[in-house]
Amino acid sequence: MAVVRPFDKLPELNSVAVLLVCSDEGLQRQLAEAMLREKKSFTISIHLTTSLPLPSERDHLRPRIDMIVFMIDIKSKCSLKNVEASLAHVDASFFLGKVCFLVTGVGRRTSCHRSATSPDVTDLCWSHTRSFCLVLWHTDEELC
């Protein structure tokens, strides 16, 4: 099982490959469909996985991964543990502009505040976004 590295394959012209990592496959598919519906001047391929590492036996068929989106459901500790375990399988250099966290289920809040209901999730958000200068998006559960 291999670590995901940013420059292990050549990029394709006018194309981007996004990897969505989420334990909730329904939410994952909803985001993928919304991304594909958007008008764009490039080709986008979206790959779905519930966790990392990716199986190494299909590595030769897999395109270069240009961005990884870790989706965290703020109401699920399982989701948080899945993301934390998956982070160990991403090369540190991949974090430079190629990884983001999407936190779902936060309602209409505009920033990740510490709260009594989700201290583990907010700790993960703050520690990783500060450490790696990551993008942190928040959304309600409705992605469309």
N, CA, C and O atoms as CSV, one atom per row, in Angstrom:
chain,resi,resn,atom,element,x,y,z
A,1,MET,N,N,0.840,-1.166,0.000
A,1,MET,CA,C,0.000,0.000,0.000
A,1,MET,C,C,0.892,1.238,0.000
A,1,MET,O,O,1.743,1.401,0.874
A,2,ALA,N,N,0.693,2.085,-0.964
A,2,ALA,CA,C,1.602,3.198,-1.194
A,2,ALA,C,C,1.099,4.502,-0.591
A,2,ALA,O,O,-0.098,4.702,-0.381
A,3,VAL,N,N,2.048,5.368,-0.324
A,3,VAL,CA,C,1.754,6.724,0.111
A,3,VAL,C,C,1.445,7.535,-1.140
A,3,VAL,O,O,2.105,7.368,-2.166
A,4,VAL,N,N,0.442,8.416,-1.064
A,4,VAL,CA,C,0.094,9.269,-2.195
A,4,VAL,C,C,1.125,10.387,-2.273
A,4,VAL,O,O,1.316,11.133,-1.311
A,5,ARG,N,N,1.787,10.501,-3.418
A,5,ARG,CA,C,2.821,11.512,-3.624
A,5,ARG,C,C,2.383,12.473,-4.729
A,5,ARG,O,O,1.671,12.075,-5.652
A,6,PRO,N,N,2.805,13.735,-4.639
A,6,PRO,CA,C,2.315,14.729,-5.599
A,6,PRO,C,C,2.904,14.639,-6.999
A,6,PRO,O,O,2.234,15.013,-7.962
A,7,PHE,N,N,4.113,14.166,-7.143
A,7,PHE,CA,C,4.765,14.230,-8.454
A,7,PHE,C,C,5.223,12.855,-8.938
A,7,PHE,O,O,6.239,12.755,-9.626
A,8,ASP,N,N,4.491,11.794,-8.591
A,8,ASP,CA,C,4.928,10.468,-8.999
A,8,ASP,C,C,4.476,10.094,-10.407
A,8,ASP,O,O,4.923,9.085,-10.953
A,9,LYS,N,N,3.584,10.907,-11.006
A,9,LYS,CA,C,3.142,10.663,-12.374
A,9,LYS,C,C,3.079,11.989,-13.118
A,9,LYS,O,O,2.996,13.051,-12.502
A,10,LEU,N,N,3.120,11.923,-14.439
A,10,LEU,CA,C,3.057,13.137,-15.252
A,10,LEU,C,C,1.622,13.671,-15.305
A,10,LEU,O,O,0.670,12.891,-15.336
A,11,PRO,N,N,1.468,14.990,-15.315
A,11,PRO,CA,C,0.114,15.564,-15.417
A,11,PRO,C,C,-0.419,15.424,-16.834
A,11,PRO,O,O,0.349,15.275,-17.784
A,12,GLU,N,N,-1.738,15.474,-16.968
A,12,GLU,CA,C,-2.369,15.459,-18.279
A,12,GLU,C,C,-2.787,16.885,-18.627
A,12,GLU,O,O,-3.190,17.647,-17.748
A,13,LEU,N,N,-2.692,17.243,-19.890
A,13,LEU,CA,C,-3.023,18.581,-20.356
A,13,LEU,C,C,-4.520,18.871,-20.174
A,13,LEU,O,O,-5.359,18.042,-20.527
A,14,ASN,N,N,-4.851,20.036,-19.628
A,14,ASN,CA,C,-6.234,20.480,-19.422
A,14,ASN,C,C,-7.083,19.461,-18.675
A,14,ASN,O,O,-8.257,19.262,-18.989
A,15,SER,N,N,-6.479,18.822,-17.688
A,15,SER,CA,C,-7.174,17.790,-16.943
A,15,SER,C,C,-6.765,17.842,-15.479
A,15,SER,O,O,-5.625,18.179,-15.159
A,16,VAL,N,N,-7.683,17.512,-14.603
A,16,VAL,CA,C,-7.395,17.460,-13.179
A,16,VAL,C,C,-8.075,16.224,-12.595
A,16,VAL,O,O,-9.197,15.884,-12.970
A,17,ALA,N,N,-7.384,15.560,-11.677
A,17,ALA,CA,C,-7.935,14.398,-10.990
A,17,ALA,C,C,-8.045,14.723,-9.502
A,17,ALA,O,O,-7.063,15.084,-8.853
A,18,VAL,N,N,-9.264,14.587,-8.980
A,18,VAL,CA,C,-9.546,14.893,-7.581
A,18,VAL,C,C,-9.887,13.596,-6.868
A,18,VAL,O,O,-10.641,12.774,-7.388
A,19,LEU,N,N,-9.334,13.416,-5.685
A,19,LEU,CA,C,-9.624,12.249,-4.859
A,19,LEU,C,C,-10.442,12.710,-3.664
A,19,LEU,O,O,-9.985,13.537,-2.875
A,20,LEU,N,N,-11.657,12.173,-3.529
A,20,LEU,CA,C,-12.513,12.486,-2.385
A,20,LEU,C,C,-12.404,11.351,-1.376
A,20,LEU,O,O,-12.692,10.198,-1.697
A,21,VAL,N,N,-11.990,11.677,-0.162
A,21,VAL,CA,C,-11.845,10.684,0.904
A,21,VAL,C,C,-12.923,10.960,1.938
A,21,VAL,O,O,-12.913,12.001,2.595
A,22,CYS,N,N,-13.863,10.014,2.083
A,22,CYS,CA,C,-14.991,10.219,2.992
A,22,CYS,C,C,-15.606,8.872,3.351
A,22,CYS,O,O,-15.742,7.996,2.497
A,23,SER,N,N,-15.976,8.713,4.614
A,23,SER,CA,C,-16.597,7.458,5.030
A,23,SER,C,C,-18.080,7.411,4.664
A,23,SER,O,O,-18.676,6.334,4.685
A,24,ASP,N,N,-18.688,8.544,4.332
A,24,ASP,CA,C,-20.096,8.616,3.921
A,24,ASP,C,C,-20.155,8.660,2.397
A,24,ASP,O,O,-19.973,9.719,1.795
A,25,GLU,N,N,-20.408,7.516,1.778
A,25,GLU,CA,C,-20.372,7.434,0.320
A,25,GLU,C,C,-21.472,8.255,-0.351
A,25,GLU,O,O,-21.285,8.740,-1.466
A,26,GLY,N,N,-22.607,8.413,0.311
A,26,GLY,CA,C,-23.697,9.216,-0.255
A,26,GLY,C,C,-23.307,10.677,-0.370
A,26,GLY,O,O,-23.539,11.305,-1.402
A,27,LEU,N,N,-22.719,11.217,0.681
A,27,LEU,CA,C,-22.262,12.607,0.686
A,27,LEU,C,C,-21.142,12.816,-0.330
A,27,LEU,O,O,-21.070,13.846,-1.000
A,28,GLN,N,N,-20.287,11.828,-0.423
A,28,GLN,CA,C,-19.172,11.856,-1.367
A,28,GLN,C,C,-19.690,11.930,-2.806
A,28,GLN,O,O,-19.216,12.741,-3.601
A,29,ARG,N,N,-20.648,11.092,-3.128
A,29,ARG,CA,C,-21.220,11.079,-4.479
A,29,ARG,C,C,-21.961,12.384,-4.785
A,29,ARG,O,O,-21.933,12.871,-5.915
A,30,GLN,N,N,-22.617,12.938,-3.780
A,30,GLN,CA,C,-23.333,14.197,-3.949
A,30,GLN,C,C,-22.360,15.317,-4.334
A,30,GLN,O,O,-22.650,16.109,-5.231
A,31,LEU,N,N,-21.211,15.382,-3.659
A,31,LEU,CA,C,-20.212,16.393,-3.987
A,31,LEU,C,C,-19.623,16.143,-5.374
A,31,LEU,O,O,-19.434,17.084,-6.145
A,32,ALA,N,N,-19.335,14.894,-5.694
A,32,ALA,CA,C,-18.768,14.562,-7.006
A,32,ALA,C,C,-19.721,14.973,-8.132
A,32,ALA,O,O,-19.289,15.554,-9.128
A,33,GLU,N,N,-20.998,14.677,-7.979
A,33,GLU,CA,C,-21.979,15.049,-9.003
A,33,GLU,C,C,-22.089,16.562,-9.145
A,33,GLU,O,O,-22.210,17.076,-10.257
A,34,ALA,N,N,-22.048,17.279,-8.020
A,34,ALA,CA,C,-22.107,18.746,-8.074
A,34,ALA,C,C,-20.881,19.313,-8.784
A,34,ALA,O,O,-21.004,20.269,-9.550
A,35,MET,N,N,-19.711,18.747,-8.548
A,35,MET,CA,C,-18.489,19.211,-9.207
A,35,MET,C,C,-18.548,18.952,-10.711
A,35,MET,O,O,-18.113,19.788,-11.503
A,36,LEU,N,N,-19.078,17.813,-11.100
A,36,LEU,CA,C,-19.149,17.469,-12.521
A,36,LEU,C,C,-20.171,18.319,-13.268
A,36,LEU,O,O,-20.017,18.551,-14.468
A,37,ARG,N,N,-21.209,18.785,-12.581
A,37,ARG,CA,C,-22.227,19.627,-13.213
A,37,ARG,C,C,-21.723,21.032,-13.524
A,37,ARG,O,O,-22.264,21.696,-14.408
A,38,GLU,N,N,-20.716,21.488,-12.824
A,38,GLU,CA,C,-20.202,22.849,-13.022
A,38,GLU,C,C,-19.592,22.998,-14.404
A,38,GLU,O,O,-18.959,22.074,-14.917
A,39,LYS,N,N,-19.783,24.159,-15.001
A,39,LYS,CA,C,-19.200,24.463,-16.308
A,39,LYS,C,C,-17.715,24.752,-16.121
A,39,LYS,O,O,-17.337,25.526,-15.241
A,40,LYS,N,N,-16.880,24.136,-16.939
A,40,LYS,CA,C,-15.437,24.337,-16.821
A,40,LYS,C,C,-14.771,24.150,-18.176
A,40,LYS,O,O,-15.332,23.529,-19.079
A,41,SER,N,N,-13.573,24.693,-18.302
A,41,SER,CA,C,-12.844,24.614,-19.568
A,41,SER,C,C,-11.782,23.519,-19.546
A,41,SER,O,O,-10.882,23.514,-20.386
A,42,PHE,N,N,-11.877,22.601,-18.604
A,42,PHE,CA,C,-10.924,21.508,-18.482
A,42,PHE,C,C,-11.683,20.235,-18.120
A,42,PHE,O,O,-12.851,20.283,-17.736
A,43,THR,N,N,-11.020,19.127,-18.245
A,43,THR,CA,C,-11.609,17.841,-17.905
A,43,THR,C,C,-11.325,17.536,-16.438
A,43,THR,O,O,-10.202,17.703,-15.962
A,44,ILE,N,N,-12.352,17.090,-15.735
A,44,ILE,CA,C,-12.158,16.728,-14.341
A,44,ILE,C,C,-12.538,15.260,-14.153
A,44,ILE,O,O,-13.593,14.816,-14.605
A,45,SER,N,N,-11.670,14.526,-13.487
A,45,SER,CA,C,-12.013,13.154,-13.125
A,45,SER,C,C,-11.987,13.083,-11.602
A,45,SER,O,O,-11.065,13.568,-10.946
A,46,ILE,N,N,-13.026,12.465,-11.071
A,46,ILE,CA,C,-13.170,12.393,-9.620
A,46,ILE,C,C,-13.095,10.935,-9.200
A,46,ILE,O,O,-13.796,10.079,-9.739
A,47,HIS,N,N,-12.246,10.672,-8.244
A,47,HIS,CA,C,-12.066,9.326,-7.720
A,47,HIS,C,C,-12.528,9.314,-6.272
A,47,HIS,O,O,-12.246,10.239,-5.510
A,48,LEU,N,N,-13.237,8.262,-5.902
A,48,LEU,CA,C,-13.813,8.164,-4.571
A,48,LEU,C,C,-13.157,7.042,-3.788
A,48,LEU,O,O,-12.887,5.968,-4.327
A,49,THR,N,N,-12.904,7.296,-2.524
A,49,THR,CA,C,-12.412,6.258,-1.633
A,49,THR,C,C,-12.913,6.544,-0.230
A,49,THR,O,O,-13.121,7.699,0.140
A,50,THR,N,N,-13.103,5.504,0.537
A,50,THR,CA,C,-13.547,5.696,1.911
A,50,THR,C,C,-12.374,5.969,2.830
A,50,THR,O,O,-12.548,6.571,3.889
A,51,SER,N,N,-11.173,5.534,2.444
A,51,SER,CA,C,-9.990,5.763,3.275
A,51,SER,C,C,-8.720,5.546,2.454
A,51,SER,O,O,-8.759,4.997,1.353
A,52,LEU,N,N,-7.620,5.980,3.004
A,52,LEU,CA,C,-6.300,5.721,2.425
A,52,LEU,C,C,-5.611,4.701,3.319
A,52,LEU,O,O,-5.923,4.641,4.509
A,53,PRO,N,N,-4.711,3.915,2.811
A,53,PRO,CA,C,-4.028,3.983,1.520
A,53,PRO,C,C,-4.869,3.394,0.387
A,53,PRO,O,O,-5.792,2.609,0.606
A,54,LEU,N,N,-4.514,3.801,-0.818
A,54,LEU,CA,C,-5.140,3.250,-2.005
A,54,LEU,C,C,-4.490,1.909,-2.315
A,54,LEU,O,O,-3.301,1.732,-2.046
A,55,PRO,N,N,-5.235,0.962,-2.871
A,55,PRO,CA,C,-4.646,-0.339,-3.205
A,55,PRO,C,C,-3.528,-0.201,-4.236
A,55,PRO,O,O,-3.720,0.434,-5.273
A,56,SER,N,N,-2.398,-0.773,-3.969
A,56,SER,CA,C,-1.241,-0.613,-4.863
A,56,SER,C,C,-1.360,-1.435,-6.145
A,56,SER,O,O,-0.685,-1.122,-7.125
A,57,GLU,N,N,-2.195,-2.473,-6.171
A,57,GLU,CA,C,-2.296,-3.300,-7.377
A,57,GLU,C,C,-2.943,-2.564,-8.549
A,57,GLU,O,O,-2.786,-2.995,-9.691
A,58,ARG,N,N,-3.658,-1.477,-8.307
A,58,ARG,CA,C,-4.263,-0.696,-9.394
A,58,ARG,C,C,-3.507,0.611,-9.646
A,58,ARG,O,O,-3.981,1.460,-10.401
A,59,ASP,N,N,-2.359,0.777,-9.032
A,59,ASP,CA,C,-1.612,2.030,-9.140
A,59,ASP,C,C,-1.252,2.377,-10.584
A,59,ASP,O,O,-1.265,3.550,-10.959
A,60,HIS,N,N,-0.933,1.378,-11.388
A,60,HIS,CA,C,-0.552,1.641,-12.776
A,60,HIS,C,C,-1.733,2.158,-13.605
A,60,HIS,O,O,-1.511,2.780,-14.644
A,61,LEU,N,N,-2.972,1.923,-13.182
A,61,LEU,CA,C,-4.158,2.403,-13.893
A,61,LEU,C,C,-4.633,3.765,-13.389
A,61,LEU,O,O,-5.362,4.468,-14.088
A,62,ARG,N,N,-4.227,4.129,-12.200
A,62,ARG,CA,C,-4.679,5.361,-11.562
A,62,ARG,C,C,-3.954,6.568,-12.139
A,62,ARG,O,O,-2.735,6.535,-12.304
A,63,PRO,N,N,-4.696,7.643,-12.451
A,63,PRO,CA,C,-4.017,8.858,-12.933
A,63,PRO,C,C,-3.325,9.573,-11.777
A,63,PRO,O,O,-3.505,9.223,-10.611
A,64,ARG,N,N,-2.550,10.555,-12.120
A,64,ARG,CA,C,-1.930,11.402,-11.105
A,64,ARG,C,C,-3.040,12.092,-10.310
A,64,ARG,O,O,-3.992,12.603,-10.900
A,65,ILE,N,N,-2.935,12.114,-9.012
A,65,ILE,CA,C,-3.914,12.789,-8.162
A,65,ILE,C,C,-3.451,14.235,-7.992
A,65,ILE,O,O,-2.358,14.485,-7.484
A,66,ASP,N,N,-4.287,15.186,-8.419
A,66,ASP,CA,C,-3.931,16.596,-8.343
A,66,ASP,C,C,-4.406,17.261,-7.055
A,66,ASP,O,O,-3.819,18.247,-6.609
A,67,MET,N,N,-5.470,16.721,-6.458
A,67,MET,CA,C,-5.984,17.302,-5.218
A,67,MET,C,C,-6.693,16.227,-4.415
A,67,MET,O,O,-7.389,15.378,-4.972
A,68,ILE,N,N,-6.512,16.272,-3.101
A,68,ILE,CA,C,-7.228,15.370,-2.193
A,68,ILE,C,C,-8.148,16.212,-1.320
A,68,ILE,O,O,-7.716,17.185,-0.702
A,69,VAL,N,N,-9.420,15.830,-1.275
A,69,VAL,CA,C,-10.394,16.490,-0.411
A,69,VAL,C,C,-10.790,15.495,0.669
A,69,VAL,O,O,-11.407,14.468,0.386
A,70,PHE,N,N,-10.429,15.809,1.912
A,70,PHE,CA,C,-10.828,14.989,3.048
A,70,PHE,C,C,-12.135,15.553,3.570
A,70,PHE,O,O,-12.188,16.700,4.016
A,71,MET,N,N,-13.187,14.756,3.518
A,71,MET,CA,C,-14.500,15.191,3.961
A,71,MET,C,C,-14.748,14.680,5.378
A,71,MET,O,O,-14.671,13.479,5.638
A,72,ILE,N,N,-15.045,15.600,6.284
A,72,ILE,CA,C,-15.272,15.261,7.685
A,72,ILE,C,C,-16.700,15.641,8.054
A,72,ILE,O,O,-17.104,16.792,7.885
A,73,ASP,N,N,-17.461,14.678,8.556
A,73,ASP,CA,C,-18.790,14.969,9.087
A,73,ASP,C,C,-18.608,15.367,10.549
A,73,ASP,O,O,-18.164,14.559,11.364
A,74,ILE,N,N,-18.944,16.594,10.874
A,74,ILE,CA,C,-18.695,17.128,12.207
A,74,ILE,C,C,-19.446,16.362,13.294
A,74,ILE,O,O,-19.094,16.450,14.470
A,75,LYS,N,N,-20.472,15.617,12.910
A,75,LYS,CA,C,-21.266,14.864,13.878
A,75,LYS,C,C,-20.784,13.427,14.054
A,75,LYS,O,O,-21.371,12.683,14.840
A,76,SER,N,N,-19.738,13.017,13.351
A,76,SER,CA,C,-19.311,11.626,13.369
A,76,SER,C,C,-17.852,11.472,13.794
A,76,SER,O,O,-16.946,11.930,13.097
A,77,LYS,N,N,-17.627,10.830,14.937
A,77,LYS,CA,C,-16.251,10.571,15.372
A,77,LYS,C,C,-15.576,9.557,14.452
A,77,LYS,O,O,-14.358,9.592,14.270
A,78,CYS,N,N,-16.366,8.658,13.873
A,78,CYS,CA,C,-15.825,7.679,12.927
A,78,CYS,C,C,-15.231,8.394,11.712
A,78,CYS,O,O,-14.174,8.007,11.213
A,79,SER,N,N,-15.906,9.426,11.244
A,79,SER,CA,C,-15.435,10.206,10.112
A,79,SER,C,C,-14.098,10.868,10.445
A,79,SER,O,O,-13.172,10.862,9.634
A,80,LEU,N,N,-14.011,11.430,11.635
A,80,LEU,CA,C,-12.779,12.079,12.083
A,80,LEU,C,C,-11.632,11.086,12.182
A,80,LEU,O,O,-10.527,11.368,11.717
A,81,LYS,N,N,-11.880,9.930,12.781
A,81,LYS,CA,C,-10.837,8.902,12.931
A,81,LYS,C,C,-10.372,8.390,11.570
A,81,LYS,O,O,-9.189,8.105,11.384
A,82,ASN,N,N,-11.300,8.274,10.621
A,82,ASN,CA,C,-10.976,7.842,9.270
A,82,ASN,C,C,-10.016,8.828,8.600
A,82,ASN,O,O,-9.039,8.420,7.972
A,83,VAL,N,N,-10.297,10.116,8.735
A,83,VAL,CA,C,-9.437,11.139,8.130
A,83,VAL,C,C,-8.067,11.142,8.810
A,83,VAL,O,O,-7.042,11.216,8.132
A,84,GLU,N,N,-8.042,11.063,10.126
A,84,GLU,CA,C,-6.762,11.055,10.842
A,84,GLU,C,C,-5.904,9.871,10.422
A,84,GLU,O,O,-4.699,10.021,10.223
A,85,ALA,N,N,-6.510,8.695,10.283
A,85,ALA,CA,C,-5.757,7.505,9.862
A,85,ALA,C,C,-5.279,7.642,8.416
A,85,ALA,O,O,-4.181,7.199,8.078
A,86,SER,N,N,-6.098,8.251,7.569
A,86,SER,CA,C,-5.747,8.408,6.155
A,86,SER,C,C,-4.620,9.411,5.941
A,86,SER,O,O,-3.838,9.262,5.003
A,87,LEU,N,N,-4.524,10.423,6.785
A,87,LEU,CA,C,-3.487,11.444,6.631
A,87,LEU,C,C,-2.078,10.858,6.676
A,87,LEU,O,O,-1.159,11.410,6.071
A,88,ALA,N,N,-1.904,9.763,7.378
A,88,ALA,CA,C,-0.585,9.127,7.474
A,88,ALA,C,C,-0.120,8.561,6.128
A,88,ALA,O,O,1.062,8.264,5.955
A,89,HIS,N,N,-1.034,8.413,5.192
A,89,HIS,CA,C,-0.705,7.821,3.894
A,89,HIS,C,C,-0.584,8.864,2.787
A,89,HIS,O,O,-0.666,8.543,1.601
A,90,VAL,N,N,-0.389,10.109,3.192
A,90,VAL,CA,C,-0.182,11.197,2.228
A,90,VAL,C,C,1.204,11.781,2.466
A,90,VAL,O,O,1.534,12.171,3.586
A,91,ASP,N,N,2.005,11.840,1.426
A,91,ASP,CA,C,3.343,12.413,1.519
A,91,ASP,C,C,3.248,13.865,1.974
A,91,ASP,O,O,2.364,14.597,1.530
A,92,ALA,N,N,4.144,14.282,2.848
A,92,ALA,CA,C,4.101,15.636,3.423
A,92,ALA,C,C,4.157,16.723,2.356
A,92,ALA,O,O,3.529,17.768,2.525
A,93,SER,N,N,4.884,16.513,1.269
A,93,SER,CA,C,4.977,17.528,0.225
A,93,SER,C,C,3.665,17.696,-0.539
A,93,SER,O,O,3.485,18.687,-1.247
A,94,PHE,N,N,2.756,16.745,-0.403
A,94,PHE,CA,C,1.456,16.841,-1.069
A,94,PHE,C,C,0.598,17.936,-0.459
A,94,PHE,O,O,-0.310,18.443,-1.118
A,95,PHE,N,N,0.864,18.309,0.780
A,95,PHE,CA,C,0.047,19.287,1.479
A,95,PHE,C,C,0.215,20.707,0.946
A,95,PHE,O,O,-0.579,21.582,1.291
A,96,LEU,N,N,1.203,20.955,0.132
A,96,LEU,CA,C,1.426,22.304,-0.396
A,96,LEU,C,C,0.460,22.600,-1.531
A,96,LEU,O,O,0.800,22.439,-2.703
A,97,GLY,N,N,-0.749,23.035,-1.180
A,97,GLY,CA,C,-1.733,23.442,-2.179
A,97,GLY,C,C,-2.504,22.324,-2.842
A,97,GLY,O,O,-3.216,22.572,-3.814
A,98,LYS,N,N,-2.389,21.094,-2.350
A,98,LYS,CA,C,-3.051,19.974,-3.002
A,98,LYS,C,C,-3.973,19.190,-2.078
A,98,LYS,O,O,-4.485,18.140,-2.464
A,99,VAL,N,N,-4.190,19.686,-0.862
A,99,VAL,CA,C,-5.053,19.014,0.096
A,99,VAL,C,C,-5.961,20.041,0.736
A,99,VAL,O,O,-5.542,21.163,1.022
A,100,CYS,N,N,-7.222,19.650,0.962
A,100,CYS,CA,C,-8.109,20.510,1.736
A,100,CYS,C,C,-9.042,19.638,2.567
A,100,CYS,O,O,-9.239,18.457,2.283
A,101,PHE,N,N,-9.604,20.246,3.590
A,101,PHE,CA,C,-10.613,19.593,4.417
A,101,PHE,C,C,-11.953,20.233,4.101
A,101,PHE,O,O,-12.050,21.455,3.986
A,102,LEU,N,N,-12.982,19.417,3.961
A,102,LEU,CA,C,-14.347,19.895,3.802
A,102,LEU,C,C,-15.123,19.366,4.993
A,102,LEU,O,O,-15.349,18.161,5.106
A,103,VAL,N,N,-15.526,20.251,5.873
A,103,VAL,CA,C,-16.248,19.860,7.077
A,103,VAL,C,C,-17.729,20.041,6.813
A,103,VAL,O,O,-18.174,21.152,6.528
A,104,THR,N,N,-18.503,18.960,6.905
A,104,THR,CA,C,-19.933,19.022,6.630
A,104,THR,C,C,-20.730,18.993,7.922
A,104,THR,O,O,-20.251,18.552,8.966
A,105,GLY,N,N,-21.950,19.472,7.820
A,105,GLY,CA,C,-22.858,19.436,8.952
A,105,GLY,C,C,-22.657,20.550,9.954
A,105,GLY,O,O,-23.068,20.416,11.107
A,106,VAL,N,N,-22.037,21.644,9.552
A,106,VAL,CA,C,-21.769,22.730,10.490
A,106,VAL,C,C,-22.846,23.807,10.439
A,106,VAL,O,O,-22.718,24.834,11.107
A,107,GLY,N,N,-23.890,23.596,9.671
A,107,GLY,CA,C,-24.961,24.587,9.592
A,107,GLY,C,C,-24.503,25.821,8.848
A,107,GLY,O,O,-23.860,25.711,7.804
A,108,ARG,N,N,-24.817,26.978,9.359
A,108,ARG,CA,C,-24.508,28.234,8.689
A,108,ARG,C,C,-23.285,28.924,9.249
A,108,ARG,O,O,-23.039,30.087,8.925
A,109,ARG,N,N,-22.498,28.238,10.090
A,109,ARG,CA,C,-21.307,28.882,10.643
A,109,ARG,C,C,-20.316,29.184,9.532
A,109,ARG,O,O,-20.213,28.426,8.567
A,110,THR,N,N,-19.589,30.281,9.660
A,110,THR,CA,C,-18.640,30.670,8.613
A,110,THR,C,C,-17.207,30.341,8.977
A,110,THR,O,O,-16.313,30.483,8.143
A,111,SER,N,N,-16.969,29.908,10.197
A,111,SER,CA,C,-15.609,29.519,10.561
A,111,SER,C,C,-15.656,28.382,11.553
A,111,SER,O,O,-16.692,28.118,12.164
A,112,CYS,N,N,-14.542,27.715,11.709
A,112,CYS,CA,C,-14.458,26.552,12.585
A,112,CYS,C,C,-14.148,27.024,13.999
A,112,CYS,O,O,-12.985,27.242,14.336
A,113,HIS,N,N,-15.175,27.185,14.828
A,113,HIS,CA,C,-14.992,27.642,16.204
A,113,HIS,C,C,-14.964,26.441,17.129
A,113,HIS,O,O,-15.599,25.422,16.858
A,114,ARG,N,N,-14.239,26.560,18.204
A,114,ARG,CA,C,-14.246,25.507,19.206
A,114,ARG,C,C,-15.612,25.480,19.873
A,114,ARG,O,O,-16.163,26.522,20.228
A,115,SER,N,N,-16.145,24.298,20.035
A,115,SER,CA,C,-17.434,24.170,20.708
A,115,SER,C,C,-17.424,22.918,21.566
A,115,SER,O,O,-16.615,22.015,21.352
A,116,ALA,N,N,-18.312,22.866,22.523
A,116,ALA,CA,C,-18.377,21.715,23.412
A,116,ALA,C,C,-18.836,20.465,22.684
A,116,ALA,O,O,-18.556,19.354,23.134
A,117,THR,N,N,-19.535,20.624,21.569
A,117,THR,CA,C,-20.067,19.463,20.867
A,117,THR,C,C,-19.056,18.808,19.934
A,117,THR,O,O,-19.214,17.637,19.589
A,118,SER,N,N,-18.042,19.521,19.524
A,118,SER,CA,C,-17.110,18.943,18.553
A,118,SER,C,C,-15.661,19.349,18.807
A,118,SER,O,O,-15.022,19.878,17.898
A,119,PRO,N,N,-15.115,19.125,20.001
A,119,PRO,CA,C,-13.738,19.556,20.240
A,119,PRO,C,C,-12.717,18.786,19.414
A,119,PRO,O,O,-11.715,19.364,18.993
A,120,ASP,N,N,-12.945,17.490,19.170
A,120,ASP,CA,C,-11.995,16.699,18.385
A,120,ASP,C,C,-11.909,17.199,16.951
A,120,ASP,O,O,-10.816,17.311,16.394
A,121,VAL,N,N,-13.045,17.497,16.358
A,121,VAL,CA,C,-13.069,17.965,14.973
A,121,VAL,C,C,-12.413,19.336,14.862
A,121,VAL,O,O,-11.621,19.567,13.948
A,122,THR,N,N,-12.728,20.244,15.773
A,122,THR,CA,C,-12.125,21.571,15.684
A,122,THR,C,C,-10.633,21.513,15.968
A,122,THR,O,O,-9.869,22.268,15.367
A,123,ASP,N,N,-10.196,20.637,16.871
A,123,ASP,CA,C,-8.760,20.469,17.108
A,123,ASP,C,C,-8.058,19.998,15.840
A,123,ASP,O,O,-6.993,20.508,15.495
A,124,LEU,N,N,-8.648,19.030,15.146
A,124,LEU,CA,C,-8.069,18.540,13.896
A,124,LEU,C,C,-8.022,19.661,12.869
A,124,LEU,O,O,-7.000,19.861,12.211
A,125,CYS,N,N,-9.121,20.392,12.728
A,125,CYS,CA,C,-9.178,21.503,11.762
A,125,CYS,C,C,-8.055,22.496,12.006
A,125,CYS,O,O,-7.275,22.808,11.107
A,126,TRP,N,N,-7.987,22.983,13.227
A,126,TRP,CA,C,-7.010,24.013,13.545
A,126,TRP,C,C,-5.578,23.511,13.454
A,126,TRP,O,O,-4.726,24.199,12.893
A,127,SER,N,N,-5.290,22.334,13.988
A,127,SER,CA,C,-3.903,21.871,13.994
A,127,SER,C,C,-3.379,21.613,12.586
A,127,SER,O,O,-2.254,21.999,12.267
A,128,HIS,N,N,-4.176,20.967,11.742
A,128,HIS,CA,C,-3.702,20.661,10.391
A,128,HIS,C,C,-3.715,21.877,9.478
A,128,HIS,O,O,-2.817,22.029,8.650
A,129,THR,N,N,-4.699,22.733,9.607
A,129,THR,CA,C,-4.710,23.908,8.739
A,129,THR,C,C,-3.576,24.850,9.087
A,129,THR,O,O,-2.993,25.460,8.191
A,130,ARG,N,N,-3.248,24.985,10.354
A,130,ARG,CA,C,-2.108,25.832,10.741
A,130,ARG,C,C,-0.783,25.180,10.355
A,130,ARG,O,O,0.117,25.852,9.853
A,131,SER,N,N,-0.661,23.883,10.587
A,131,SER,CA,C,0.605,23.196,10.315
A,131,SER,C,C,0.981,23.213,8.840
A,131,SER,O,O,2.141,23.425,8.488
A,132,PHE,N,N,-0.019,22.987,7.974
A,132,PHE,CA,C,0.270,22.834,6.552
A,132,PHE,C,C,-0.292,23.954,5.688
A,132,PHE,O,O,-0.220,23.865,4.462
A,133,CYS,N,N,-0.853,25.013,6.288
A,133,CYS,CA,C,-1.487,26.108,5.541
A,133,CYS,C,C,-2.543,25.563,4.575
A,133,CYS,O,O,-2.552,25.911,3.394
A,134,LEU,N,N,-3.425,24.711,5.085
A,134,LEU,CA,C,-4.441,24.059,4.268
A,134,LEU,C,C,-5.680,24.919,4.113
A,134,LEU,O,O,-5.945,25.821,4.907
A,135,VAL,N,N,-6.423,24.612,3.073
A,135,VAL,CA,C,-7.719,25.234,2.851
A,135,VAL,C,C,-8.732,24.472,3.699
A,135,VAL,O,O,-8.696,23.243,3.764
A,136,LEU,N,N,-9.634,25.205,4.347
A,136,LEU,CA,C,-10.664,24.587,5.179
A,136,LEU,C,C,-12.014,25.139,4.746
A,136,LEU,O,O,-12.289,26.328,4.907
A,137,TRP,N,N,-12.859,24.265,4.194
A,137,TRP,CA,C,-14.179,24.664,3.765
A,137,TRP,C,C,-15.197,24.101,4.739
A,137,TRP,O,O,-15.020,23.006,5.272
A,138,HIS,N,N,-16.260,24.852,4.966
A,138,HIS,CA,C,-17.358,24.389,5.798
A,138,HIS,C,C,-18.620,24.418,4.964
A,138,HIS,O,O,-18.796,25.300,4.124
A,139,THR,N,N,-19.495,23.459,5.194
A,139,THR,CA,C,-20.754,23.434,4.471
A,139,THR,C,C,-21.822,22.777,5.312
A,139,THR,O,O,-21.531,21.982,6.206
A,140,ASP,N,N,-23.059,23.116,5.017
A,140,ASP,CA,C,-24.153,22.377,5.594
A,140,ASP,C,C,-24.165,21.022,4.888
A,140,ASP,O,O,-23.413,20.835,3.932
A,141,GLU,N,N,-24.976,20.093,5.315
A,141,GLU,CA,C,-24.990,18.769,4.690
A,141,GLU,C,C,-25.492,18.800,3.260
A,141,GLU,O,O,-25.204,17.887,2.487
A,142,GLU,N,N,-26.236,19.831,2.893
A,142,GLU,CA,C,-26.721,19.951,1.517
A,142,GLU,C,C,-25.615,20.552,0.664
A,142,GLU,O,O,-25.247,21.710,0.862
A,143,LEU,N,N,-25.082,19.794,-0.273
A,143,LEU,CA,C,-23.981,20.268,-1.109
A,143,LEU,C,C,-24.459,20.865,-2.420
A,143,LEU,O,O,-23.705,21.579,-3.081
A,144,CYS,N,N,-25.688,20.589,-2.804
A,144,CYS,CA,C,-26.168,21.077,-4.102
A,144,CYS,C,C,-26.753,22.450,-4.007
A,144,CYS,O,O,-27.201,23.001,-5.012
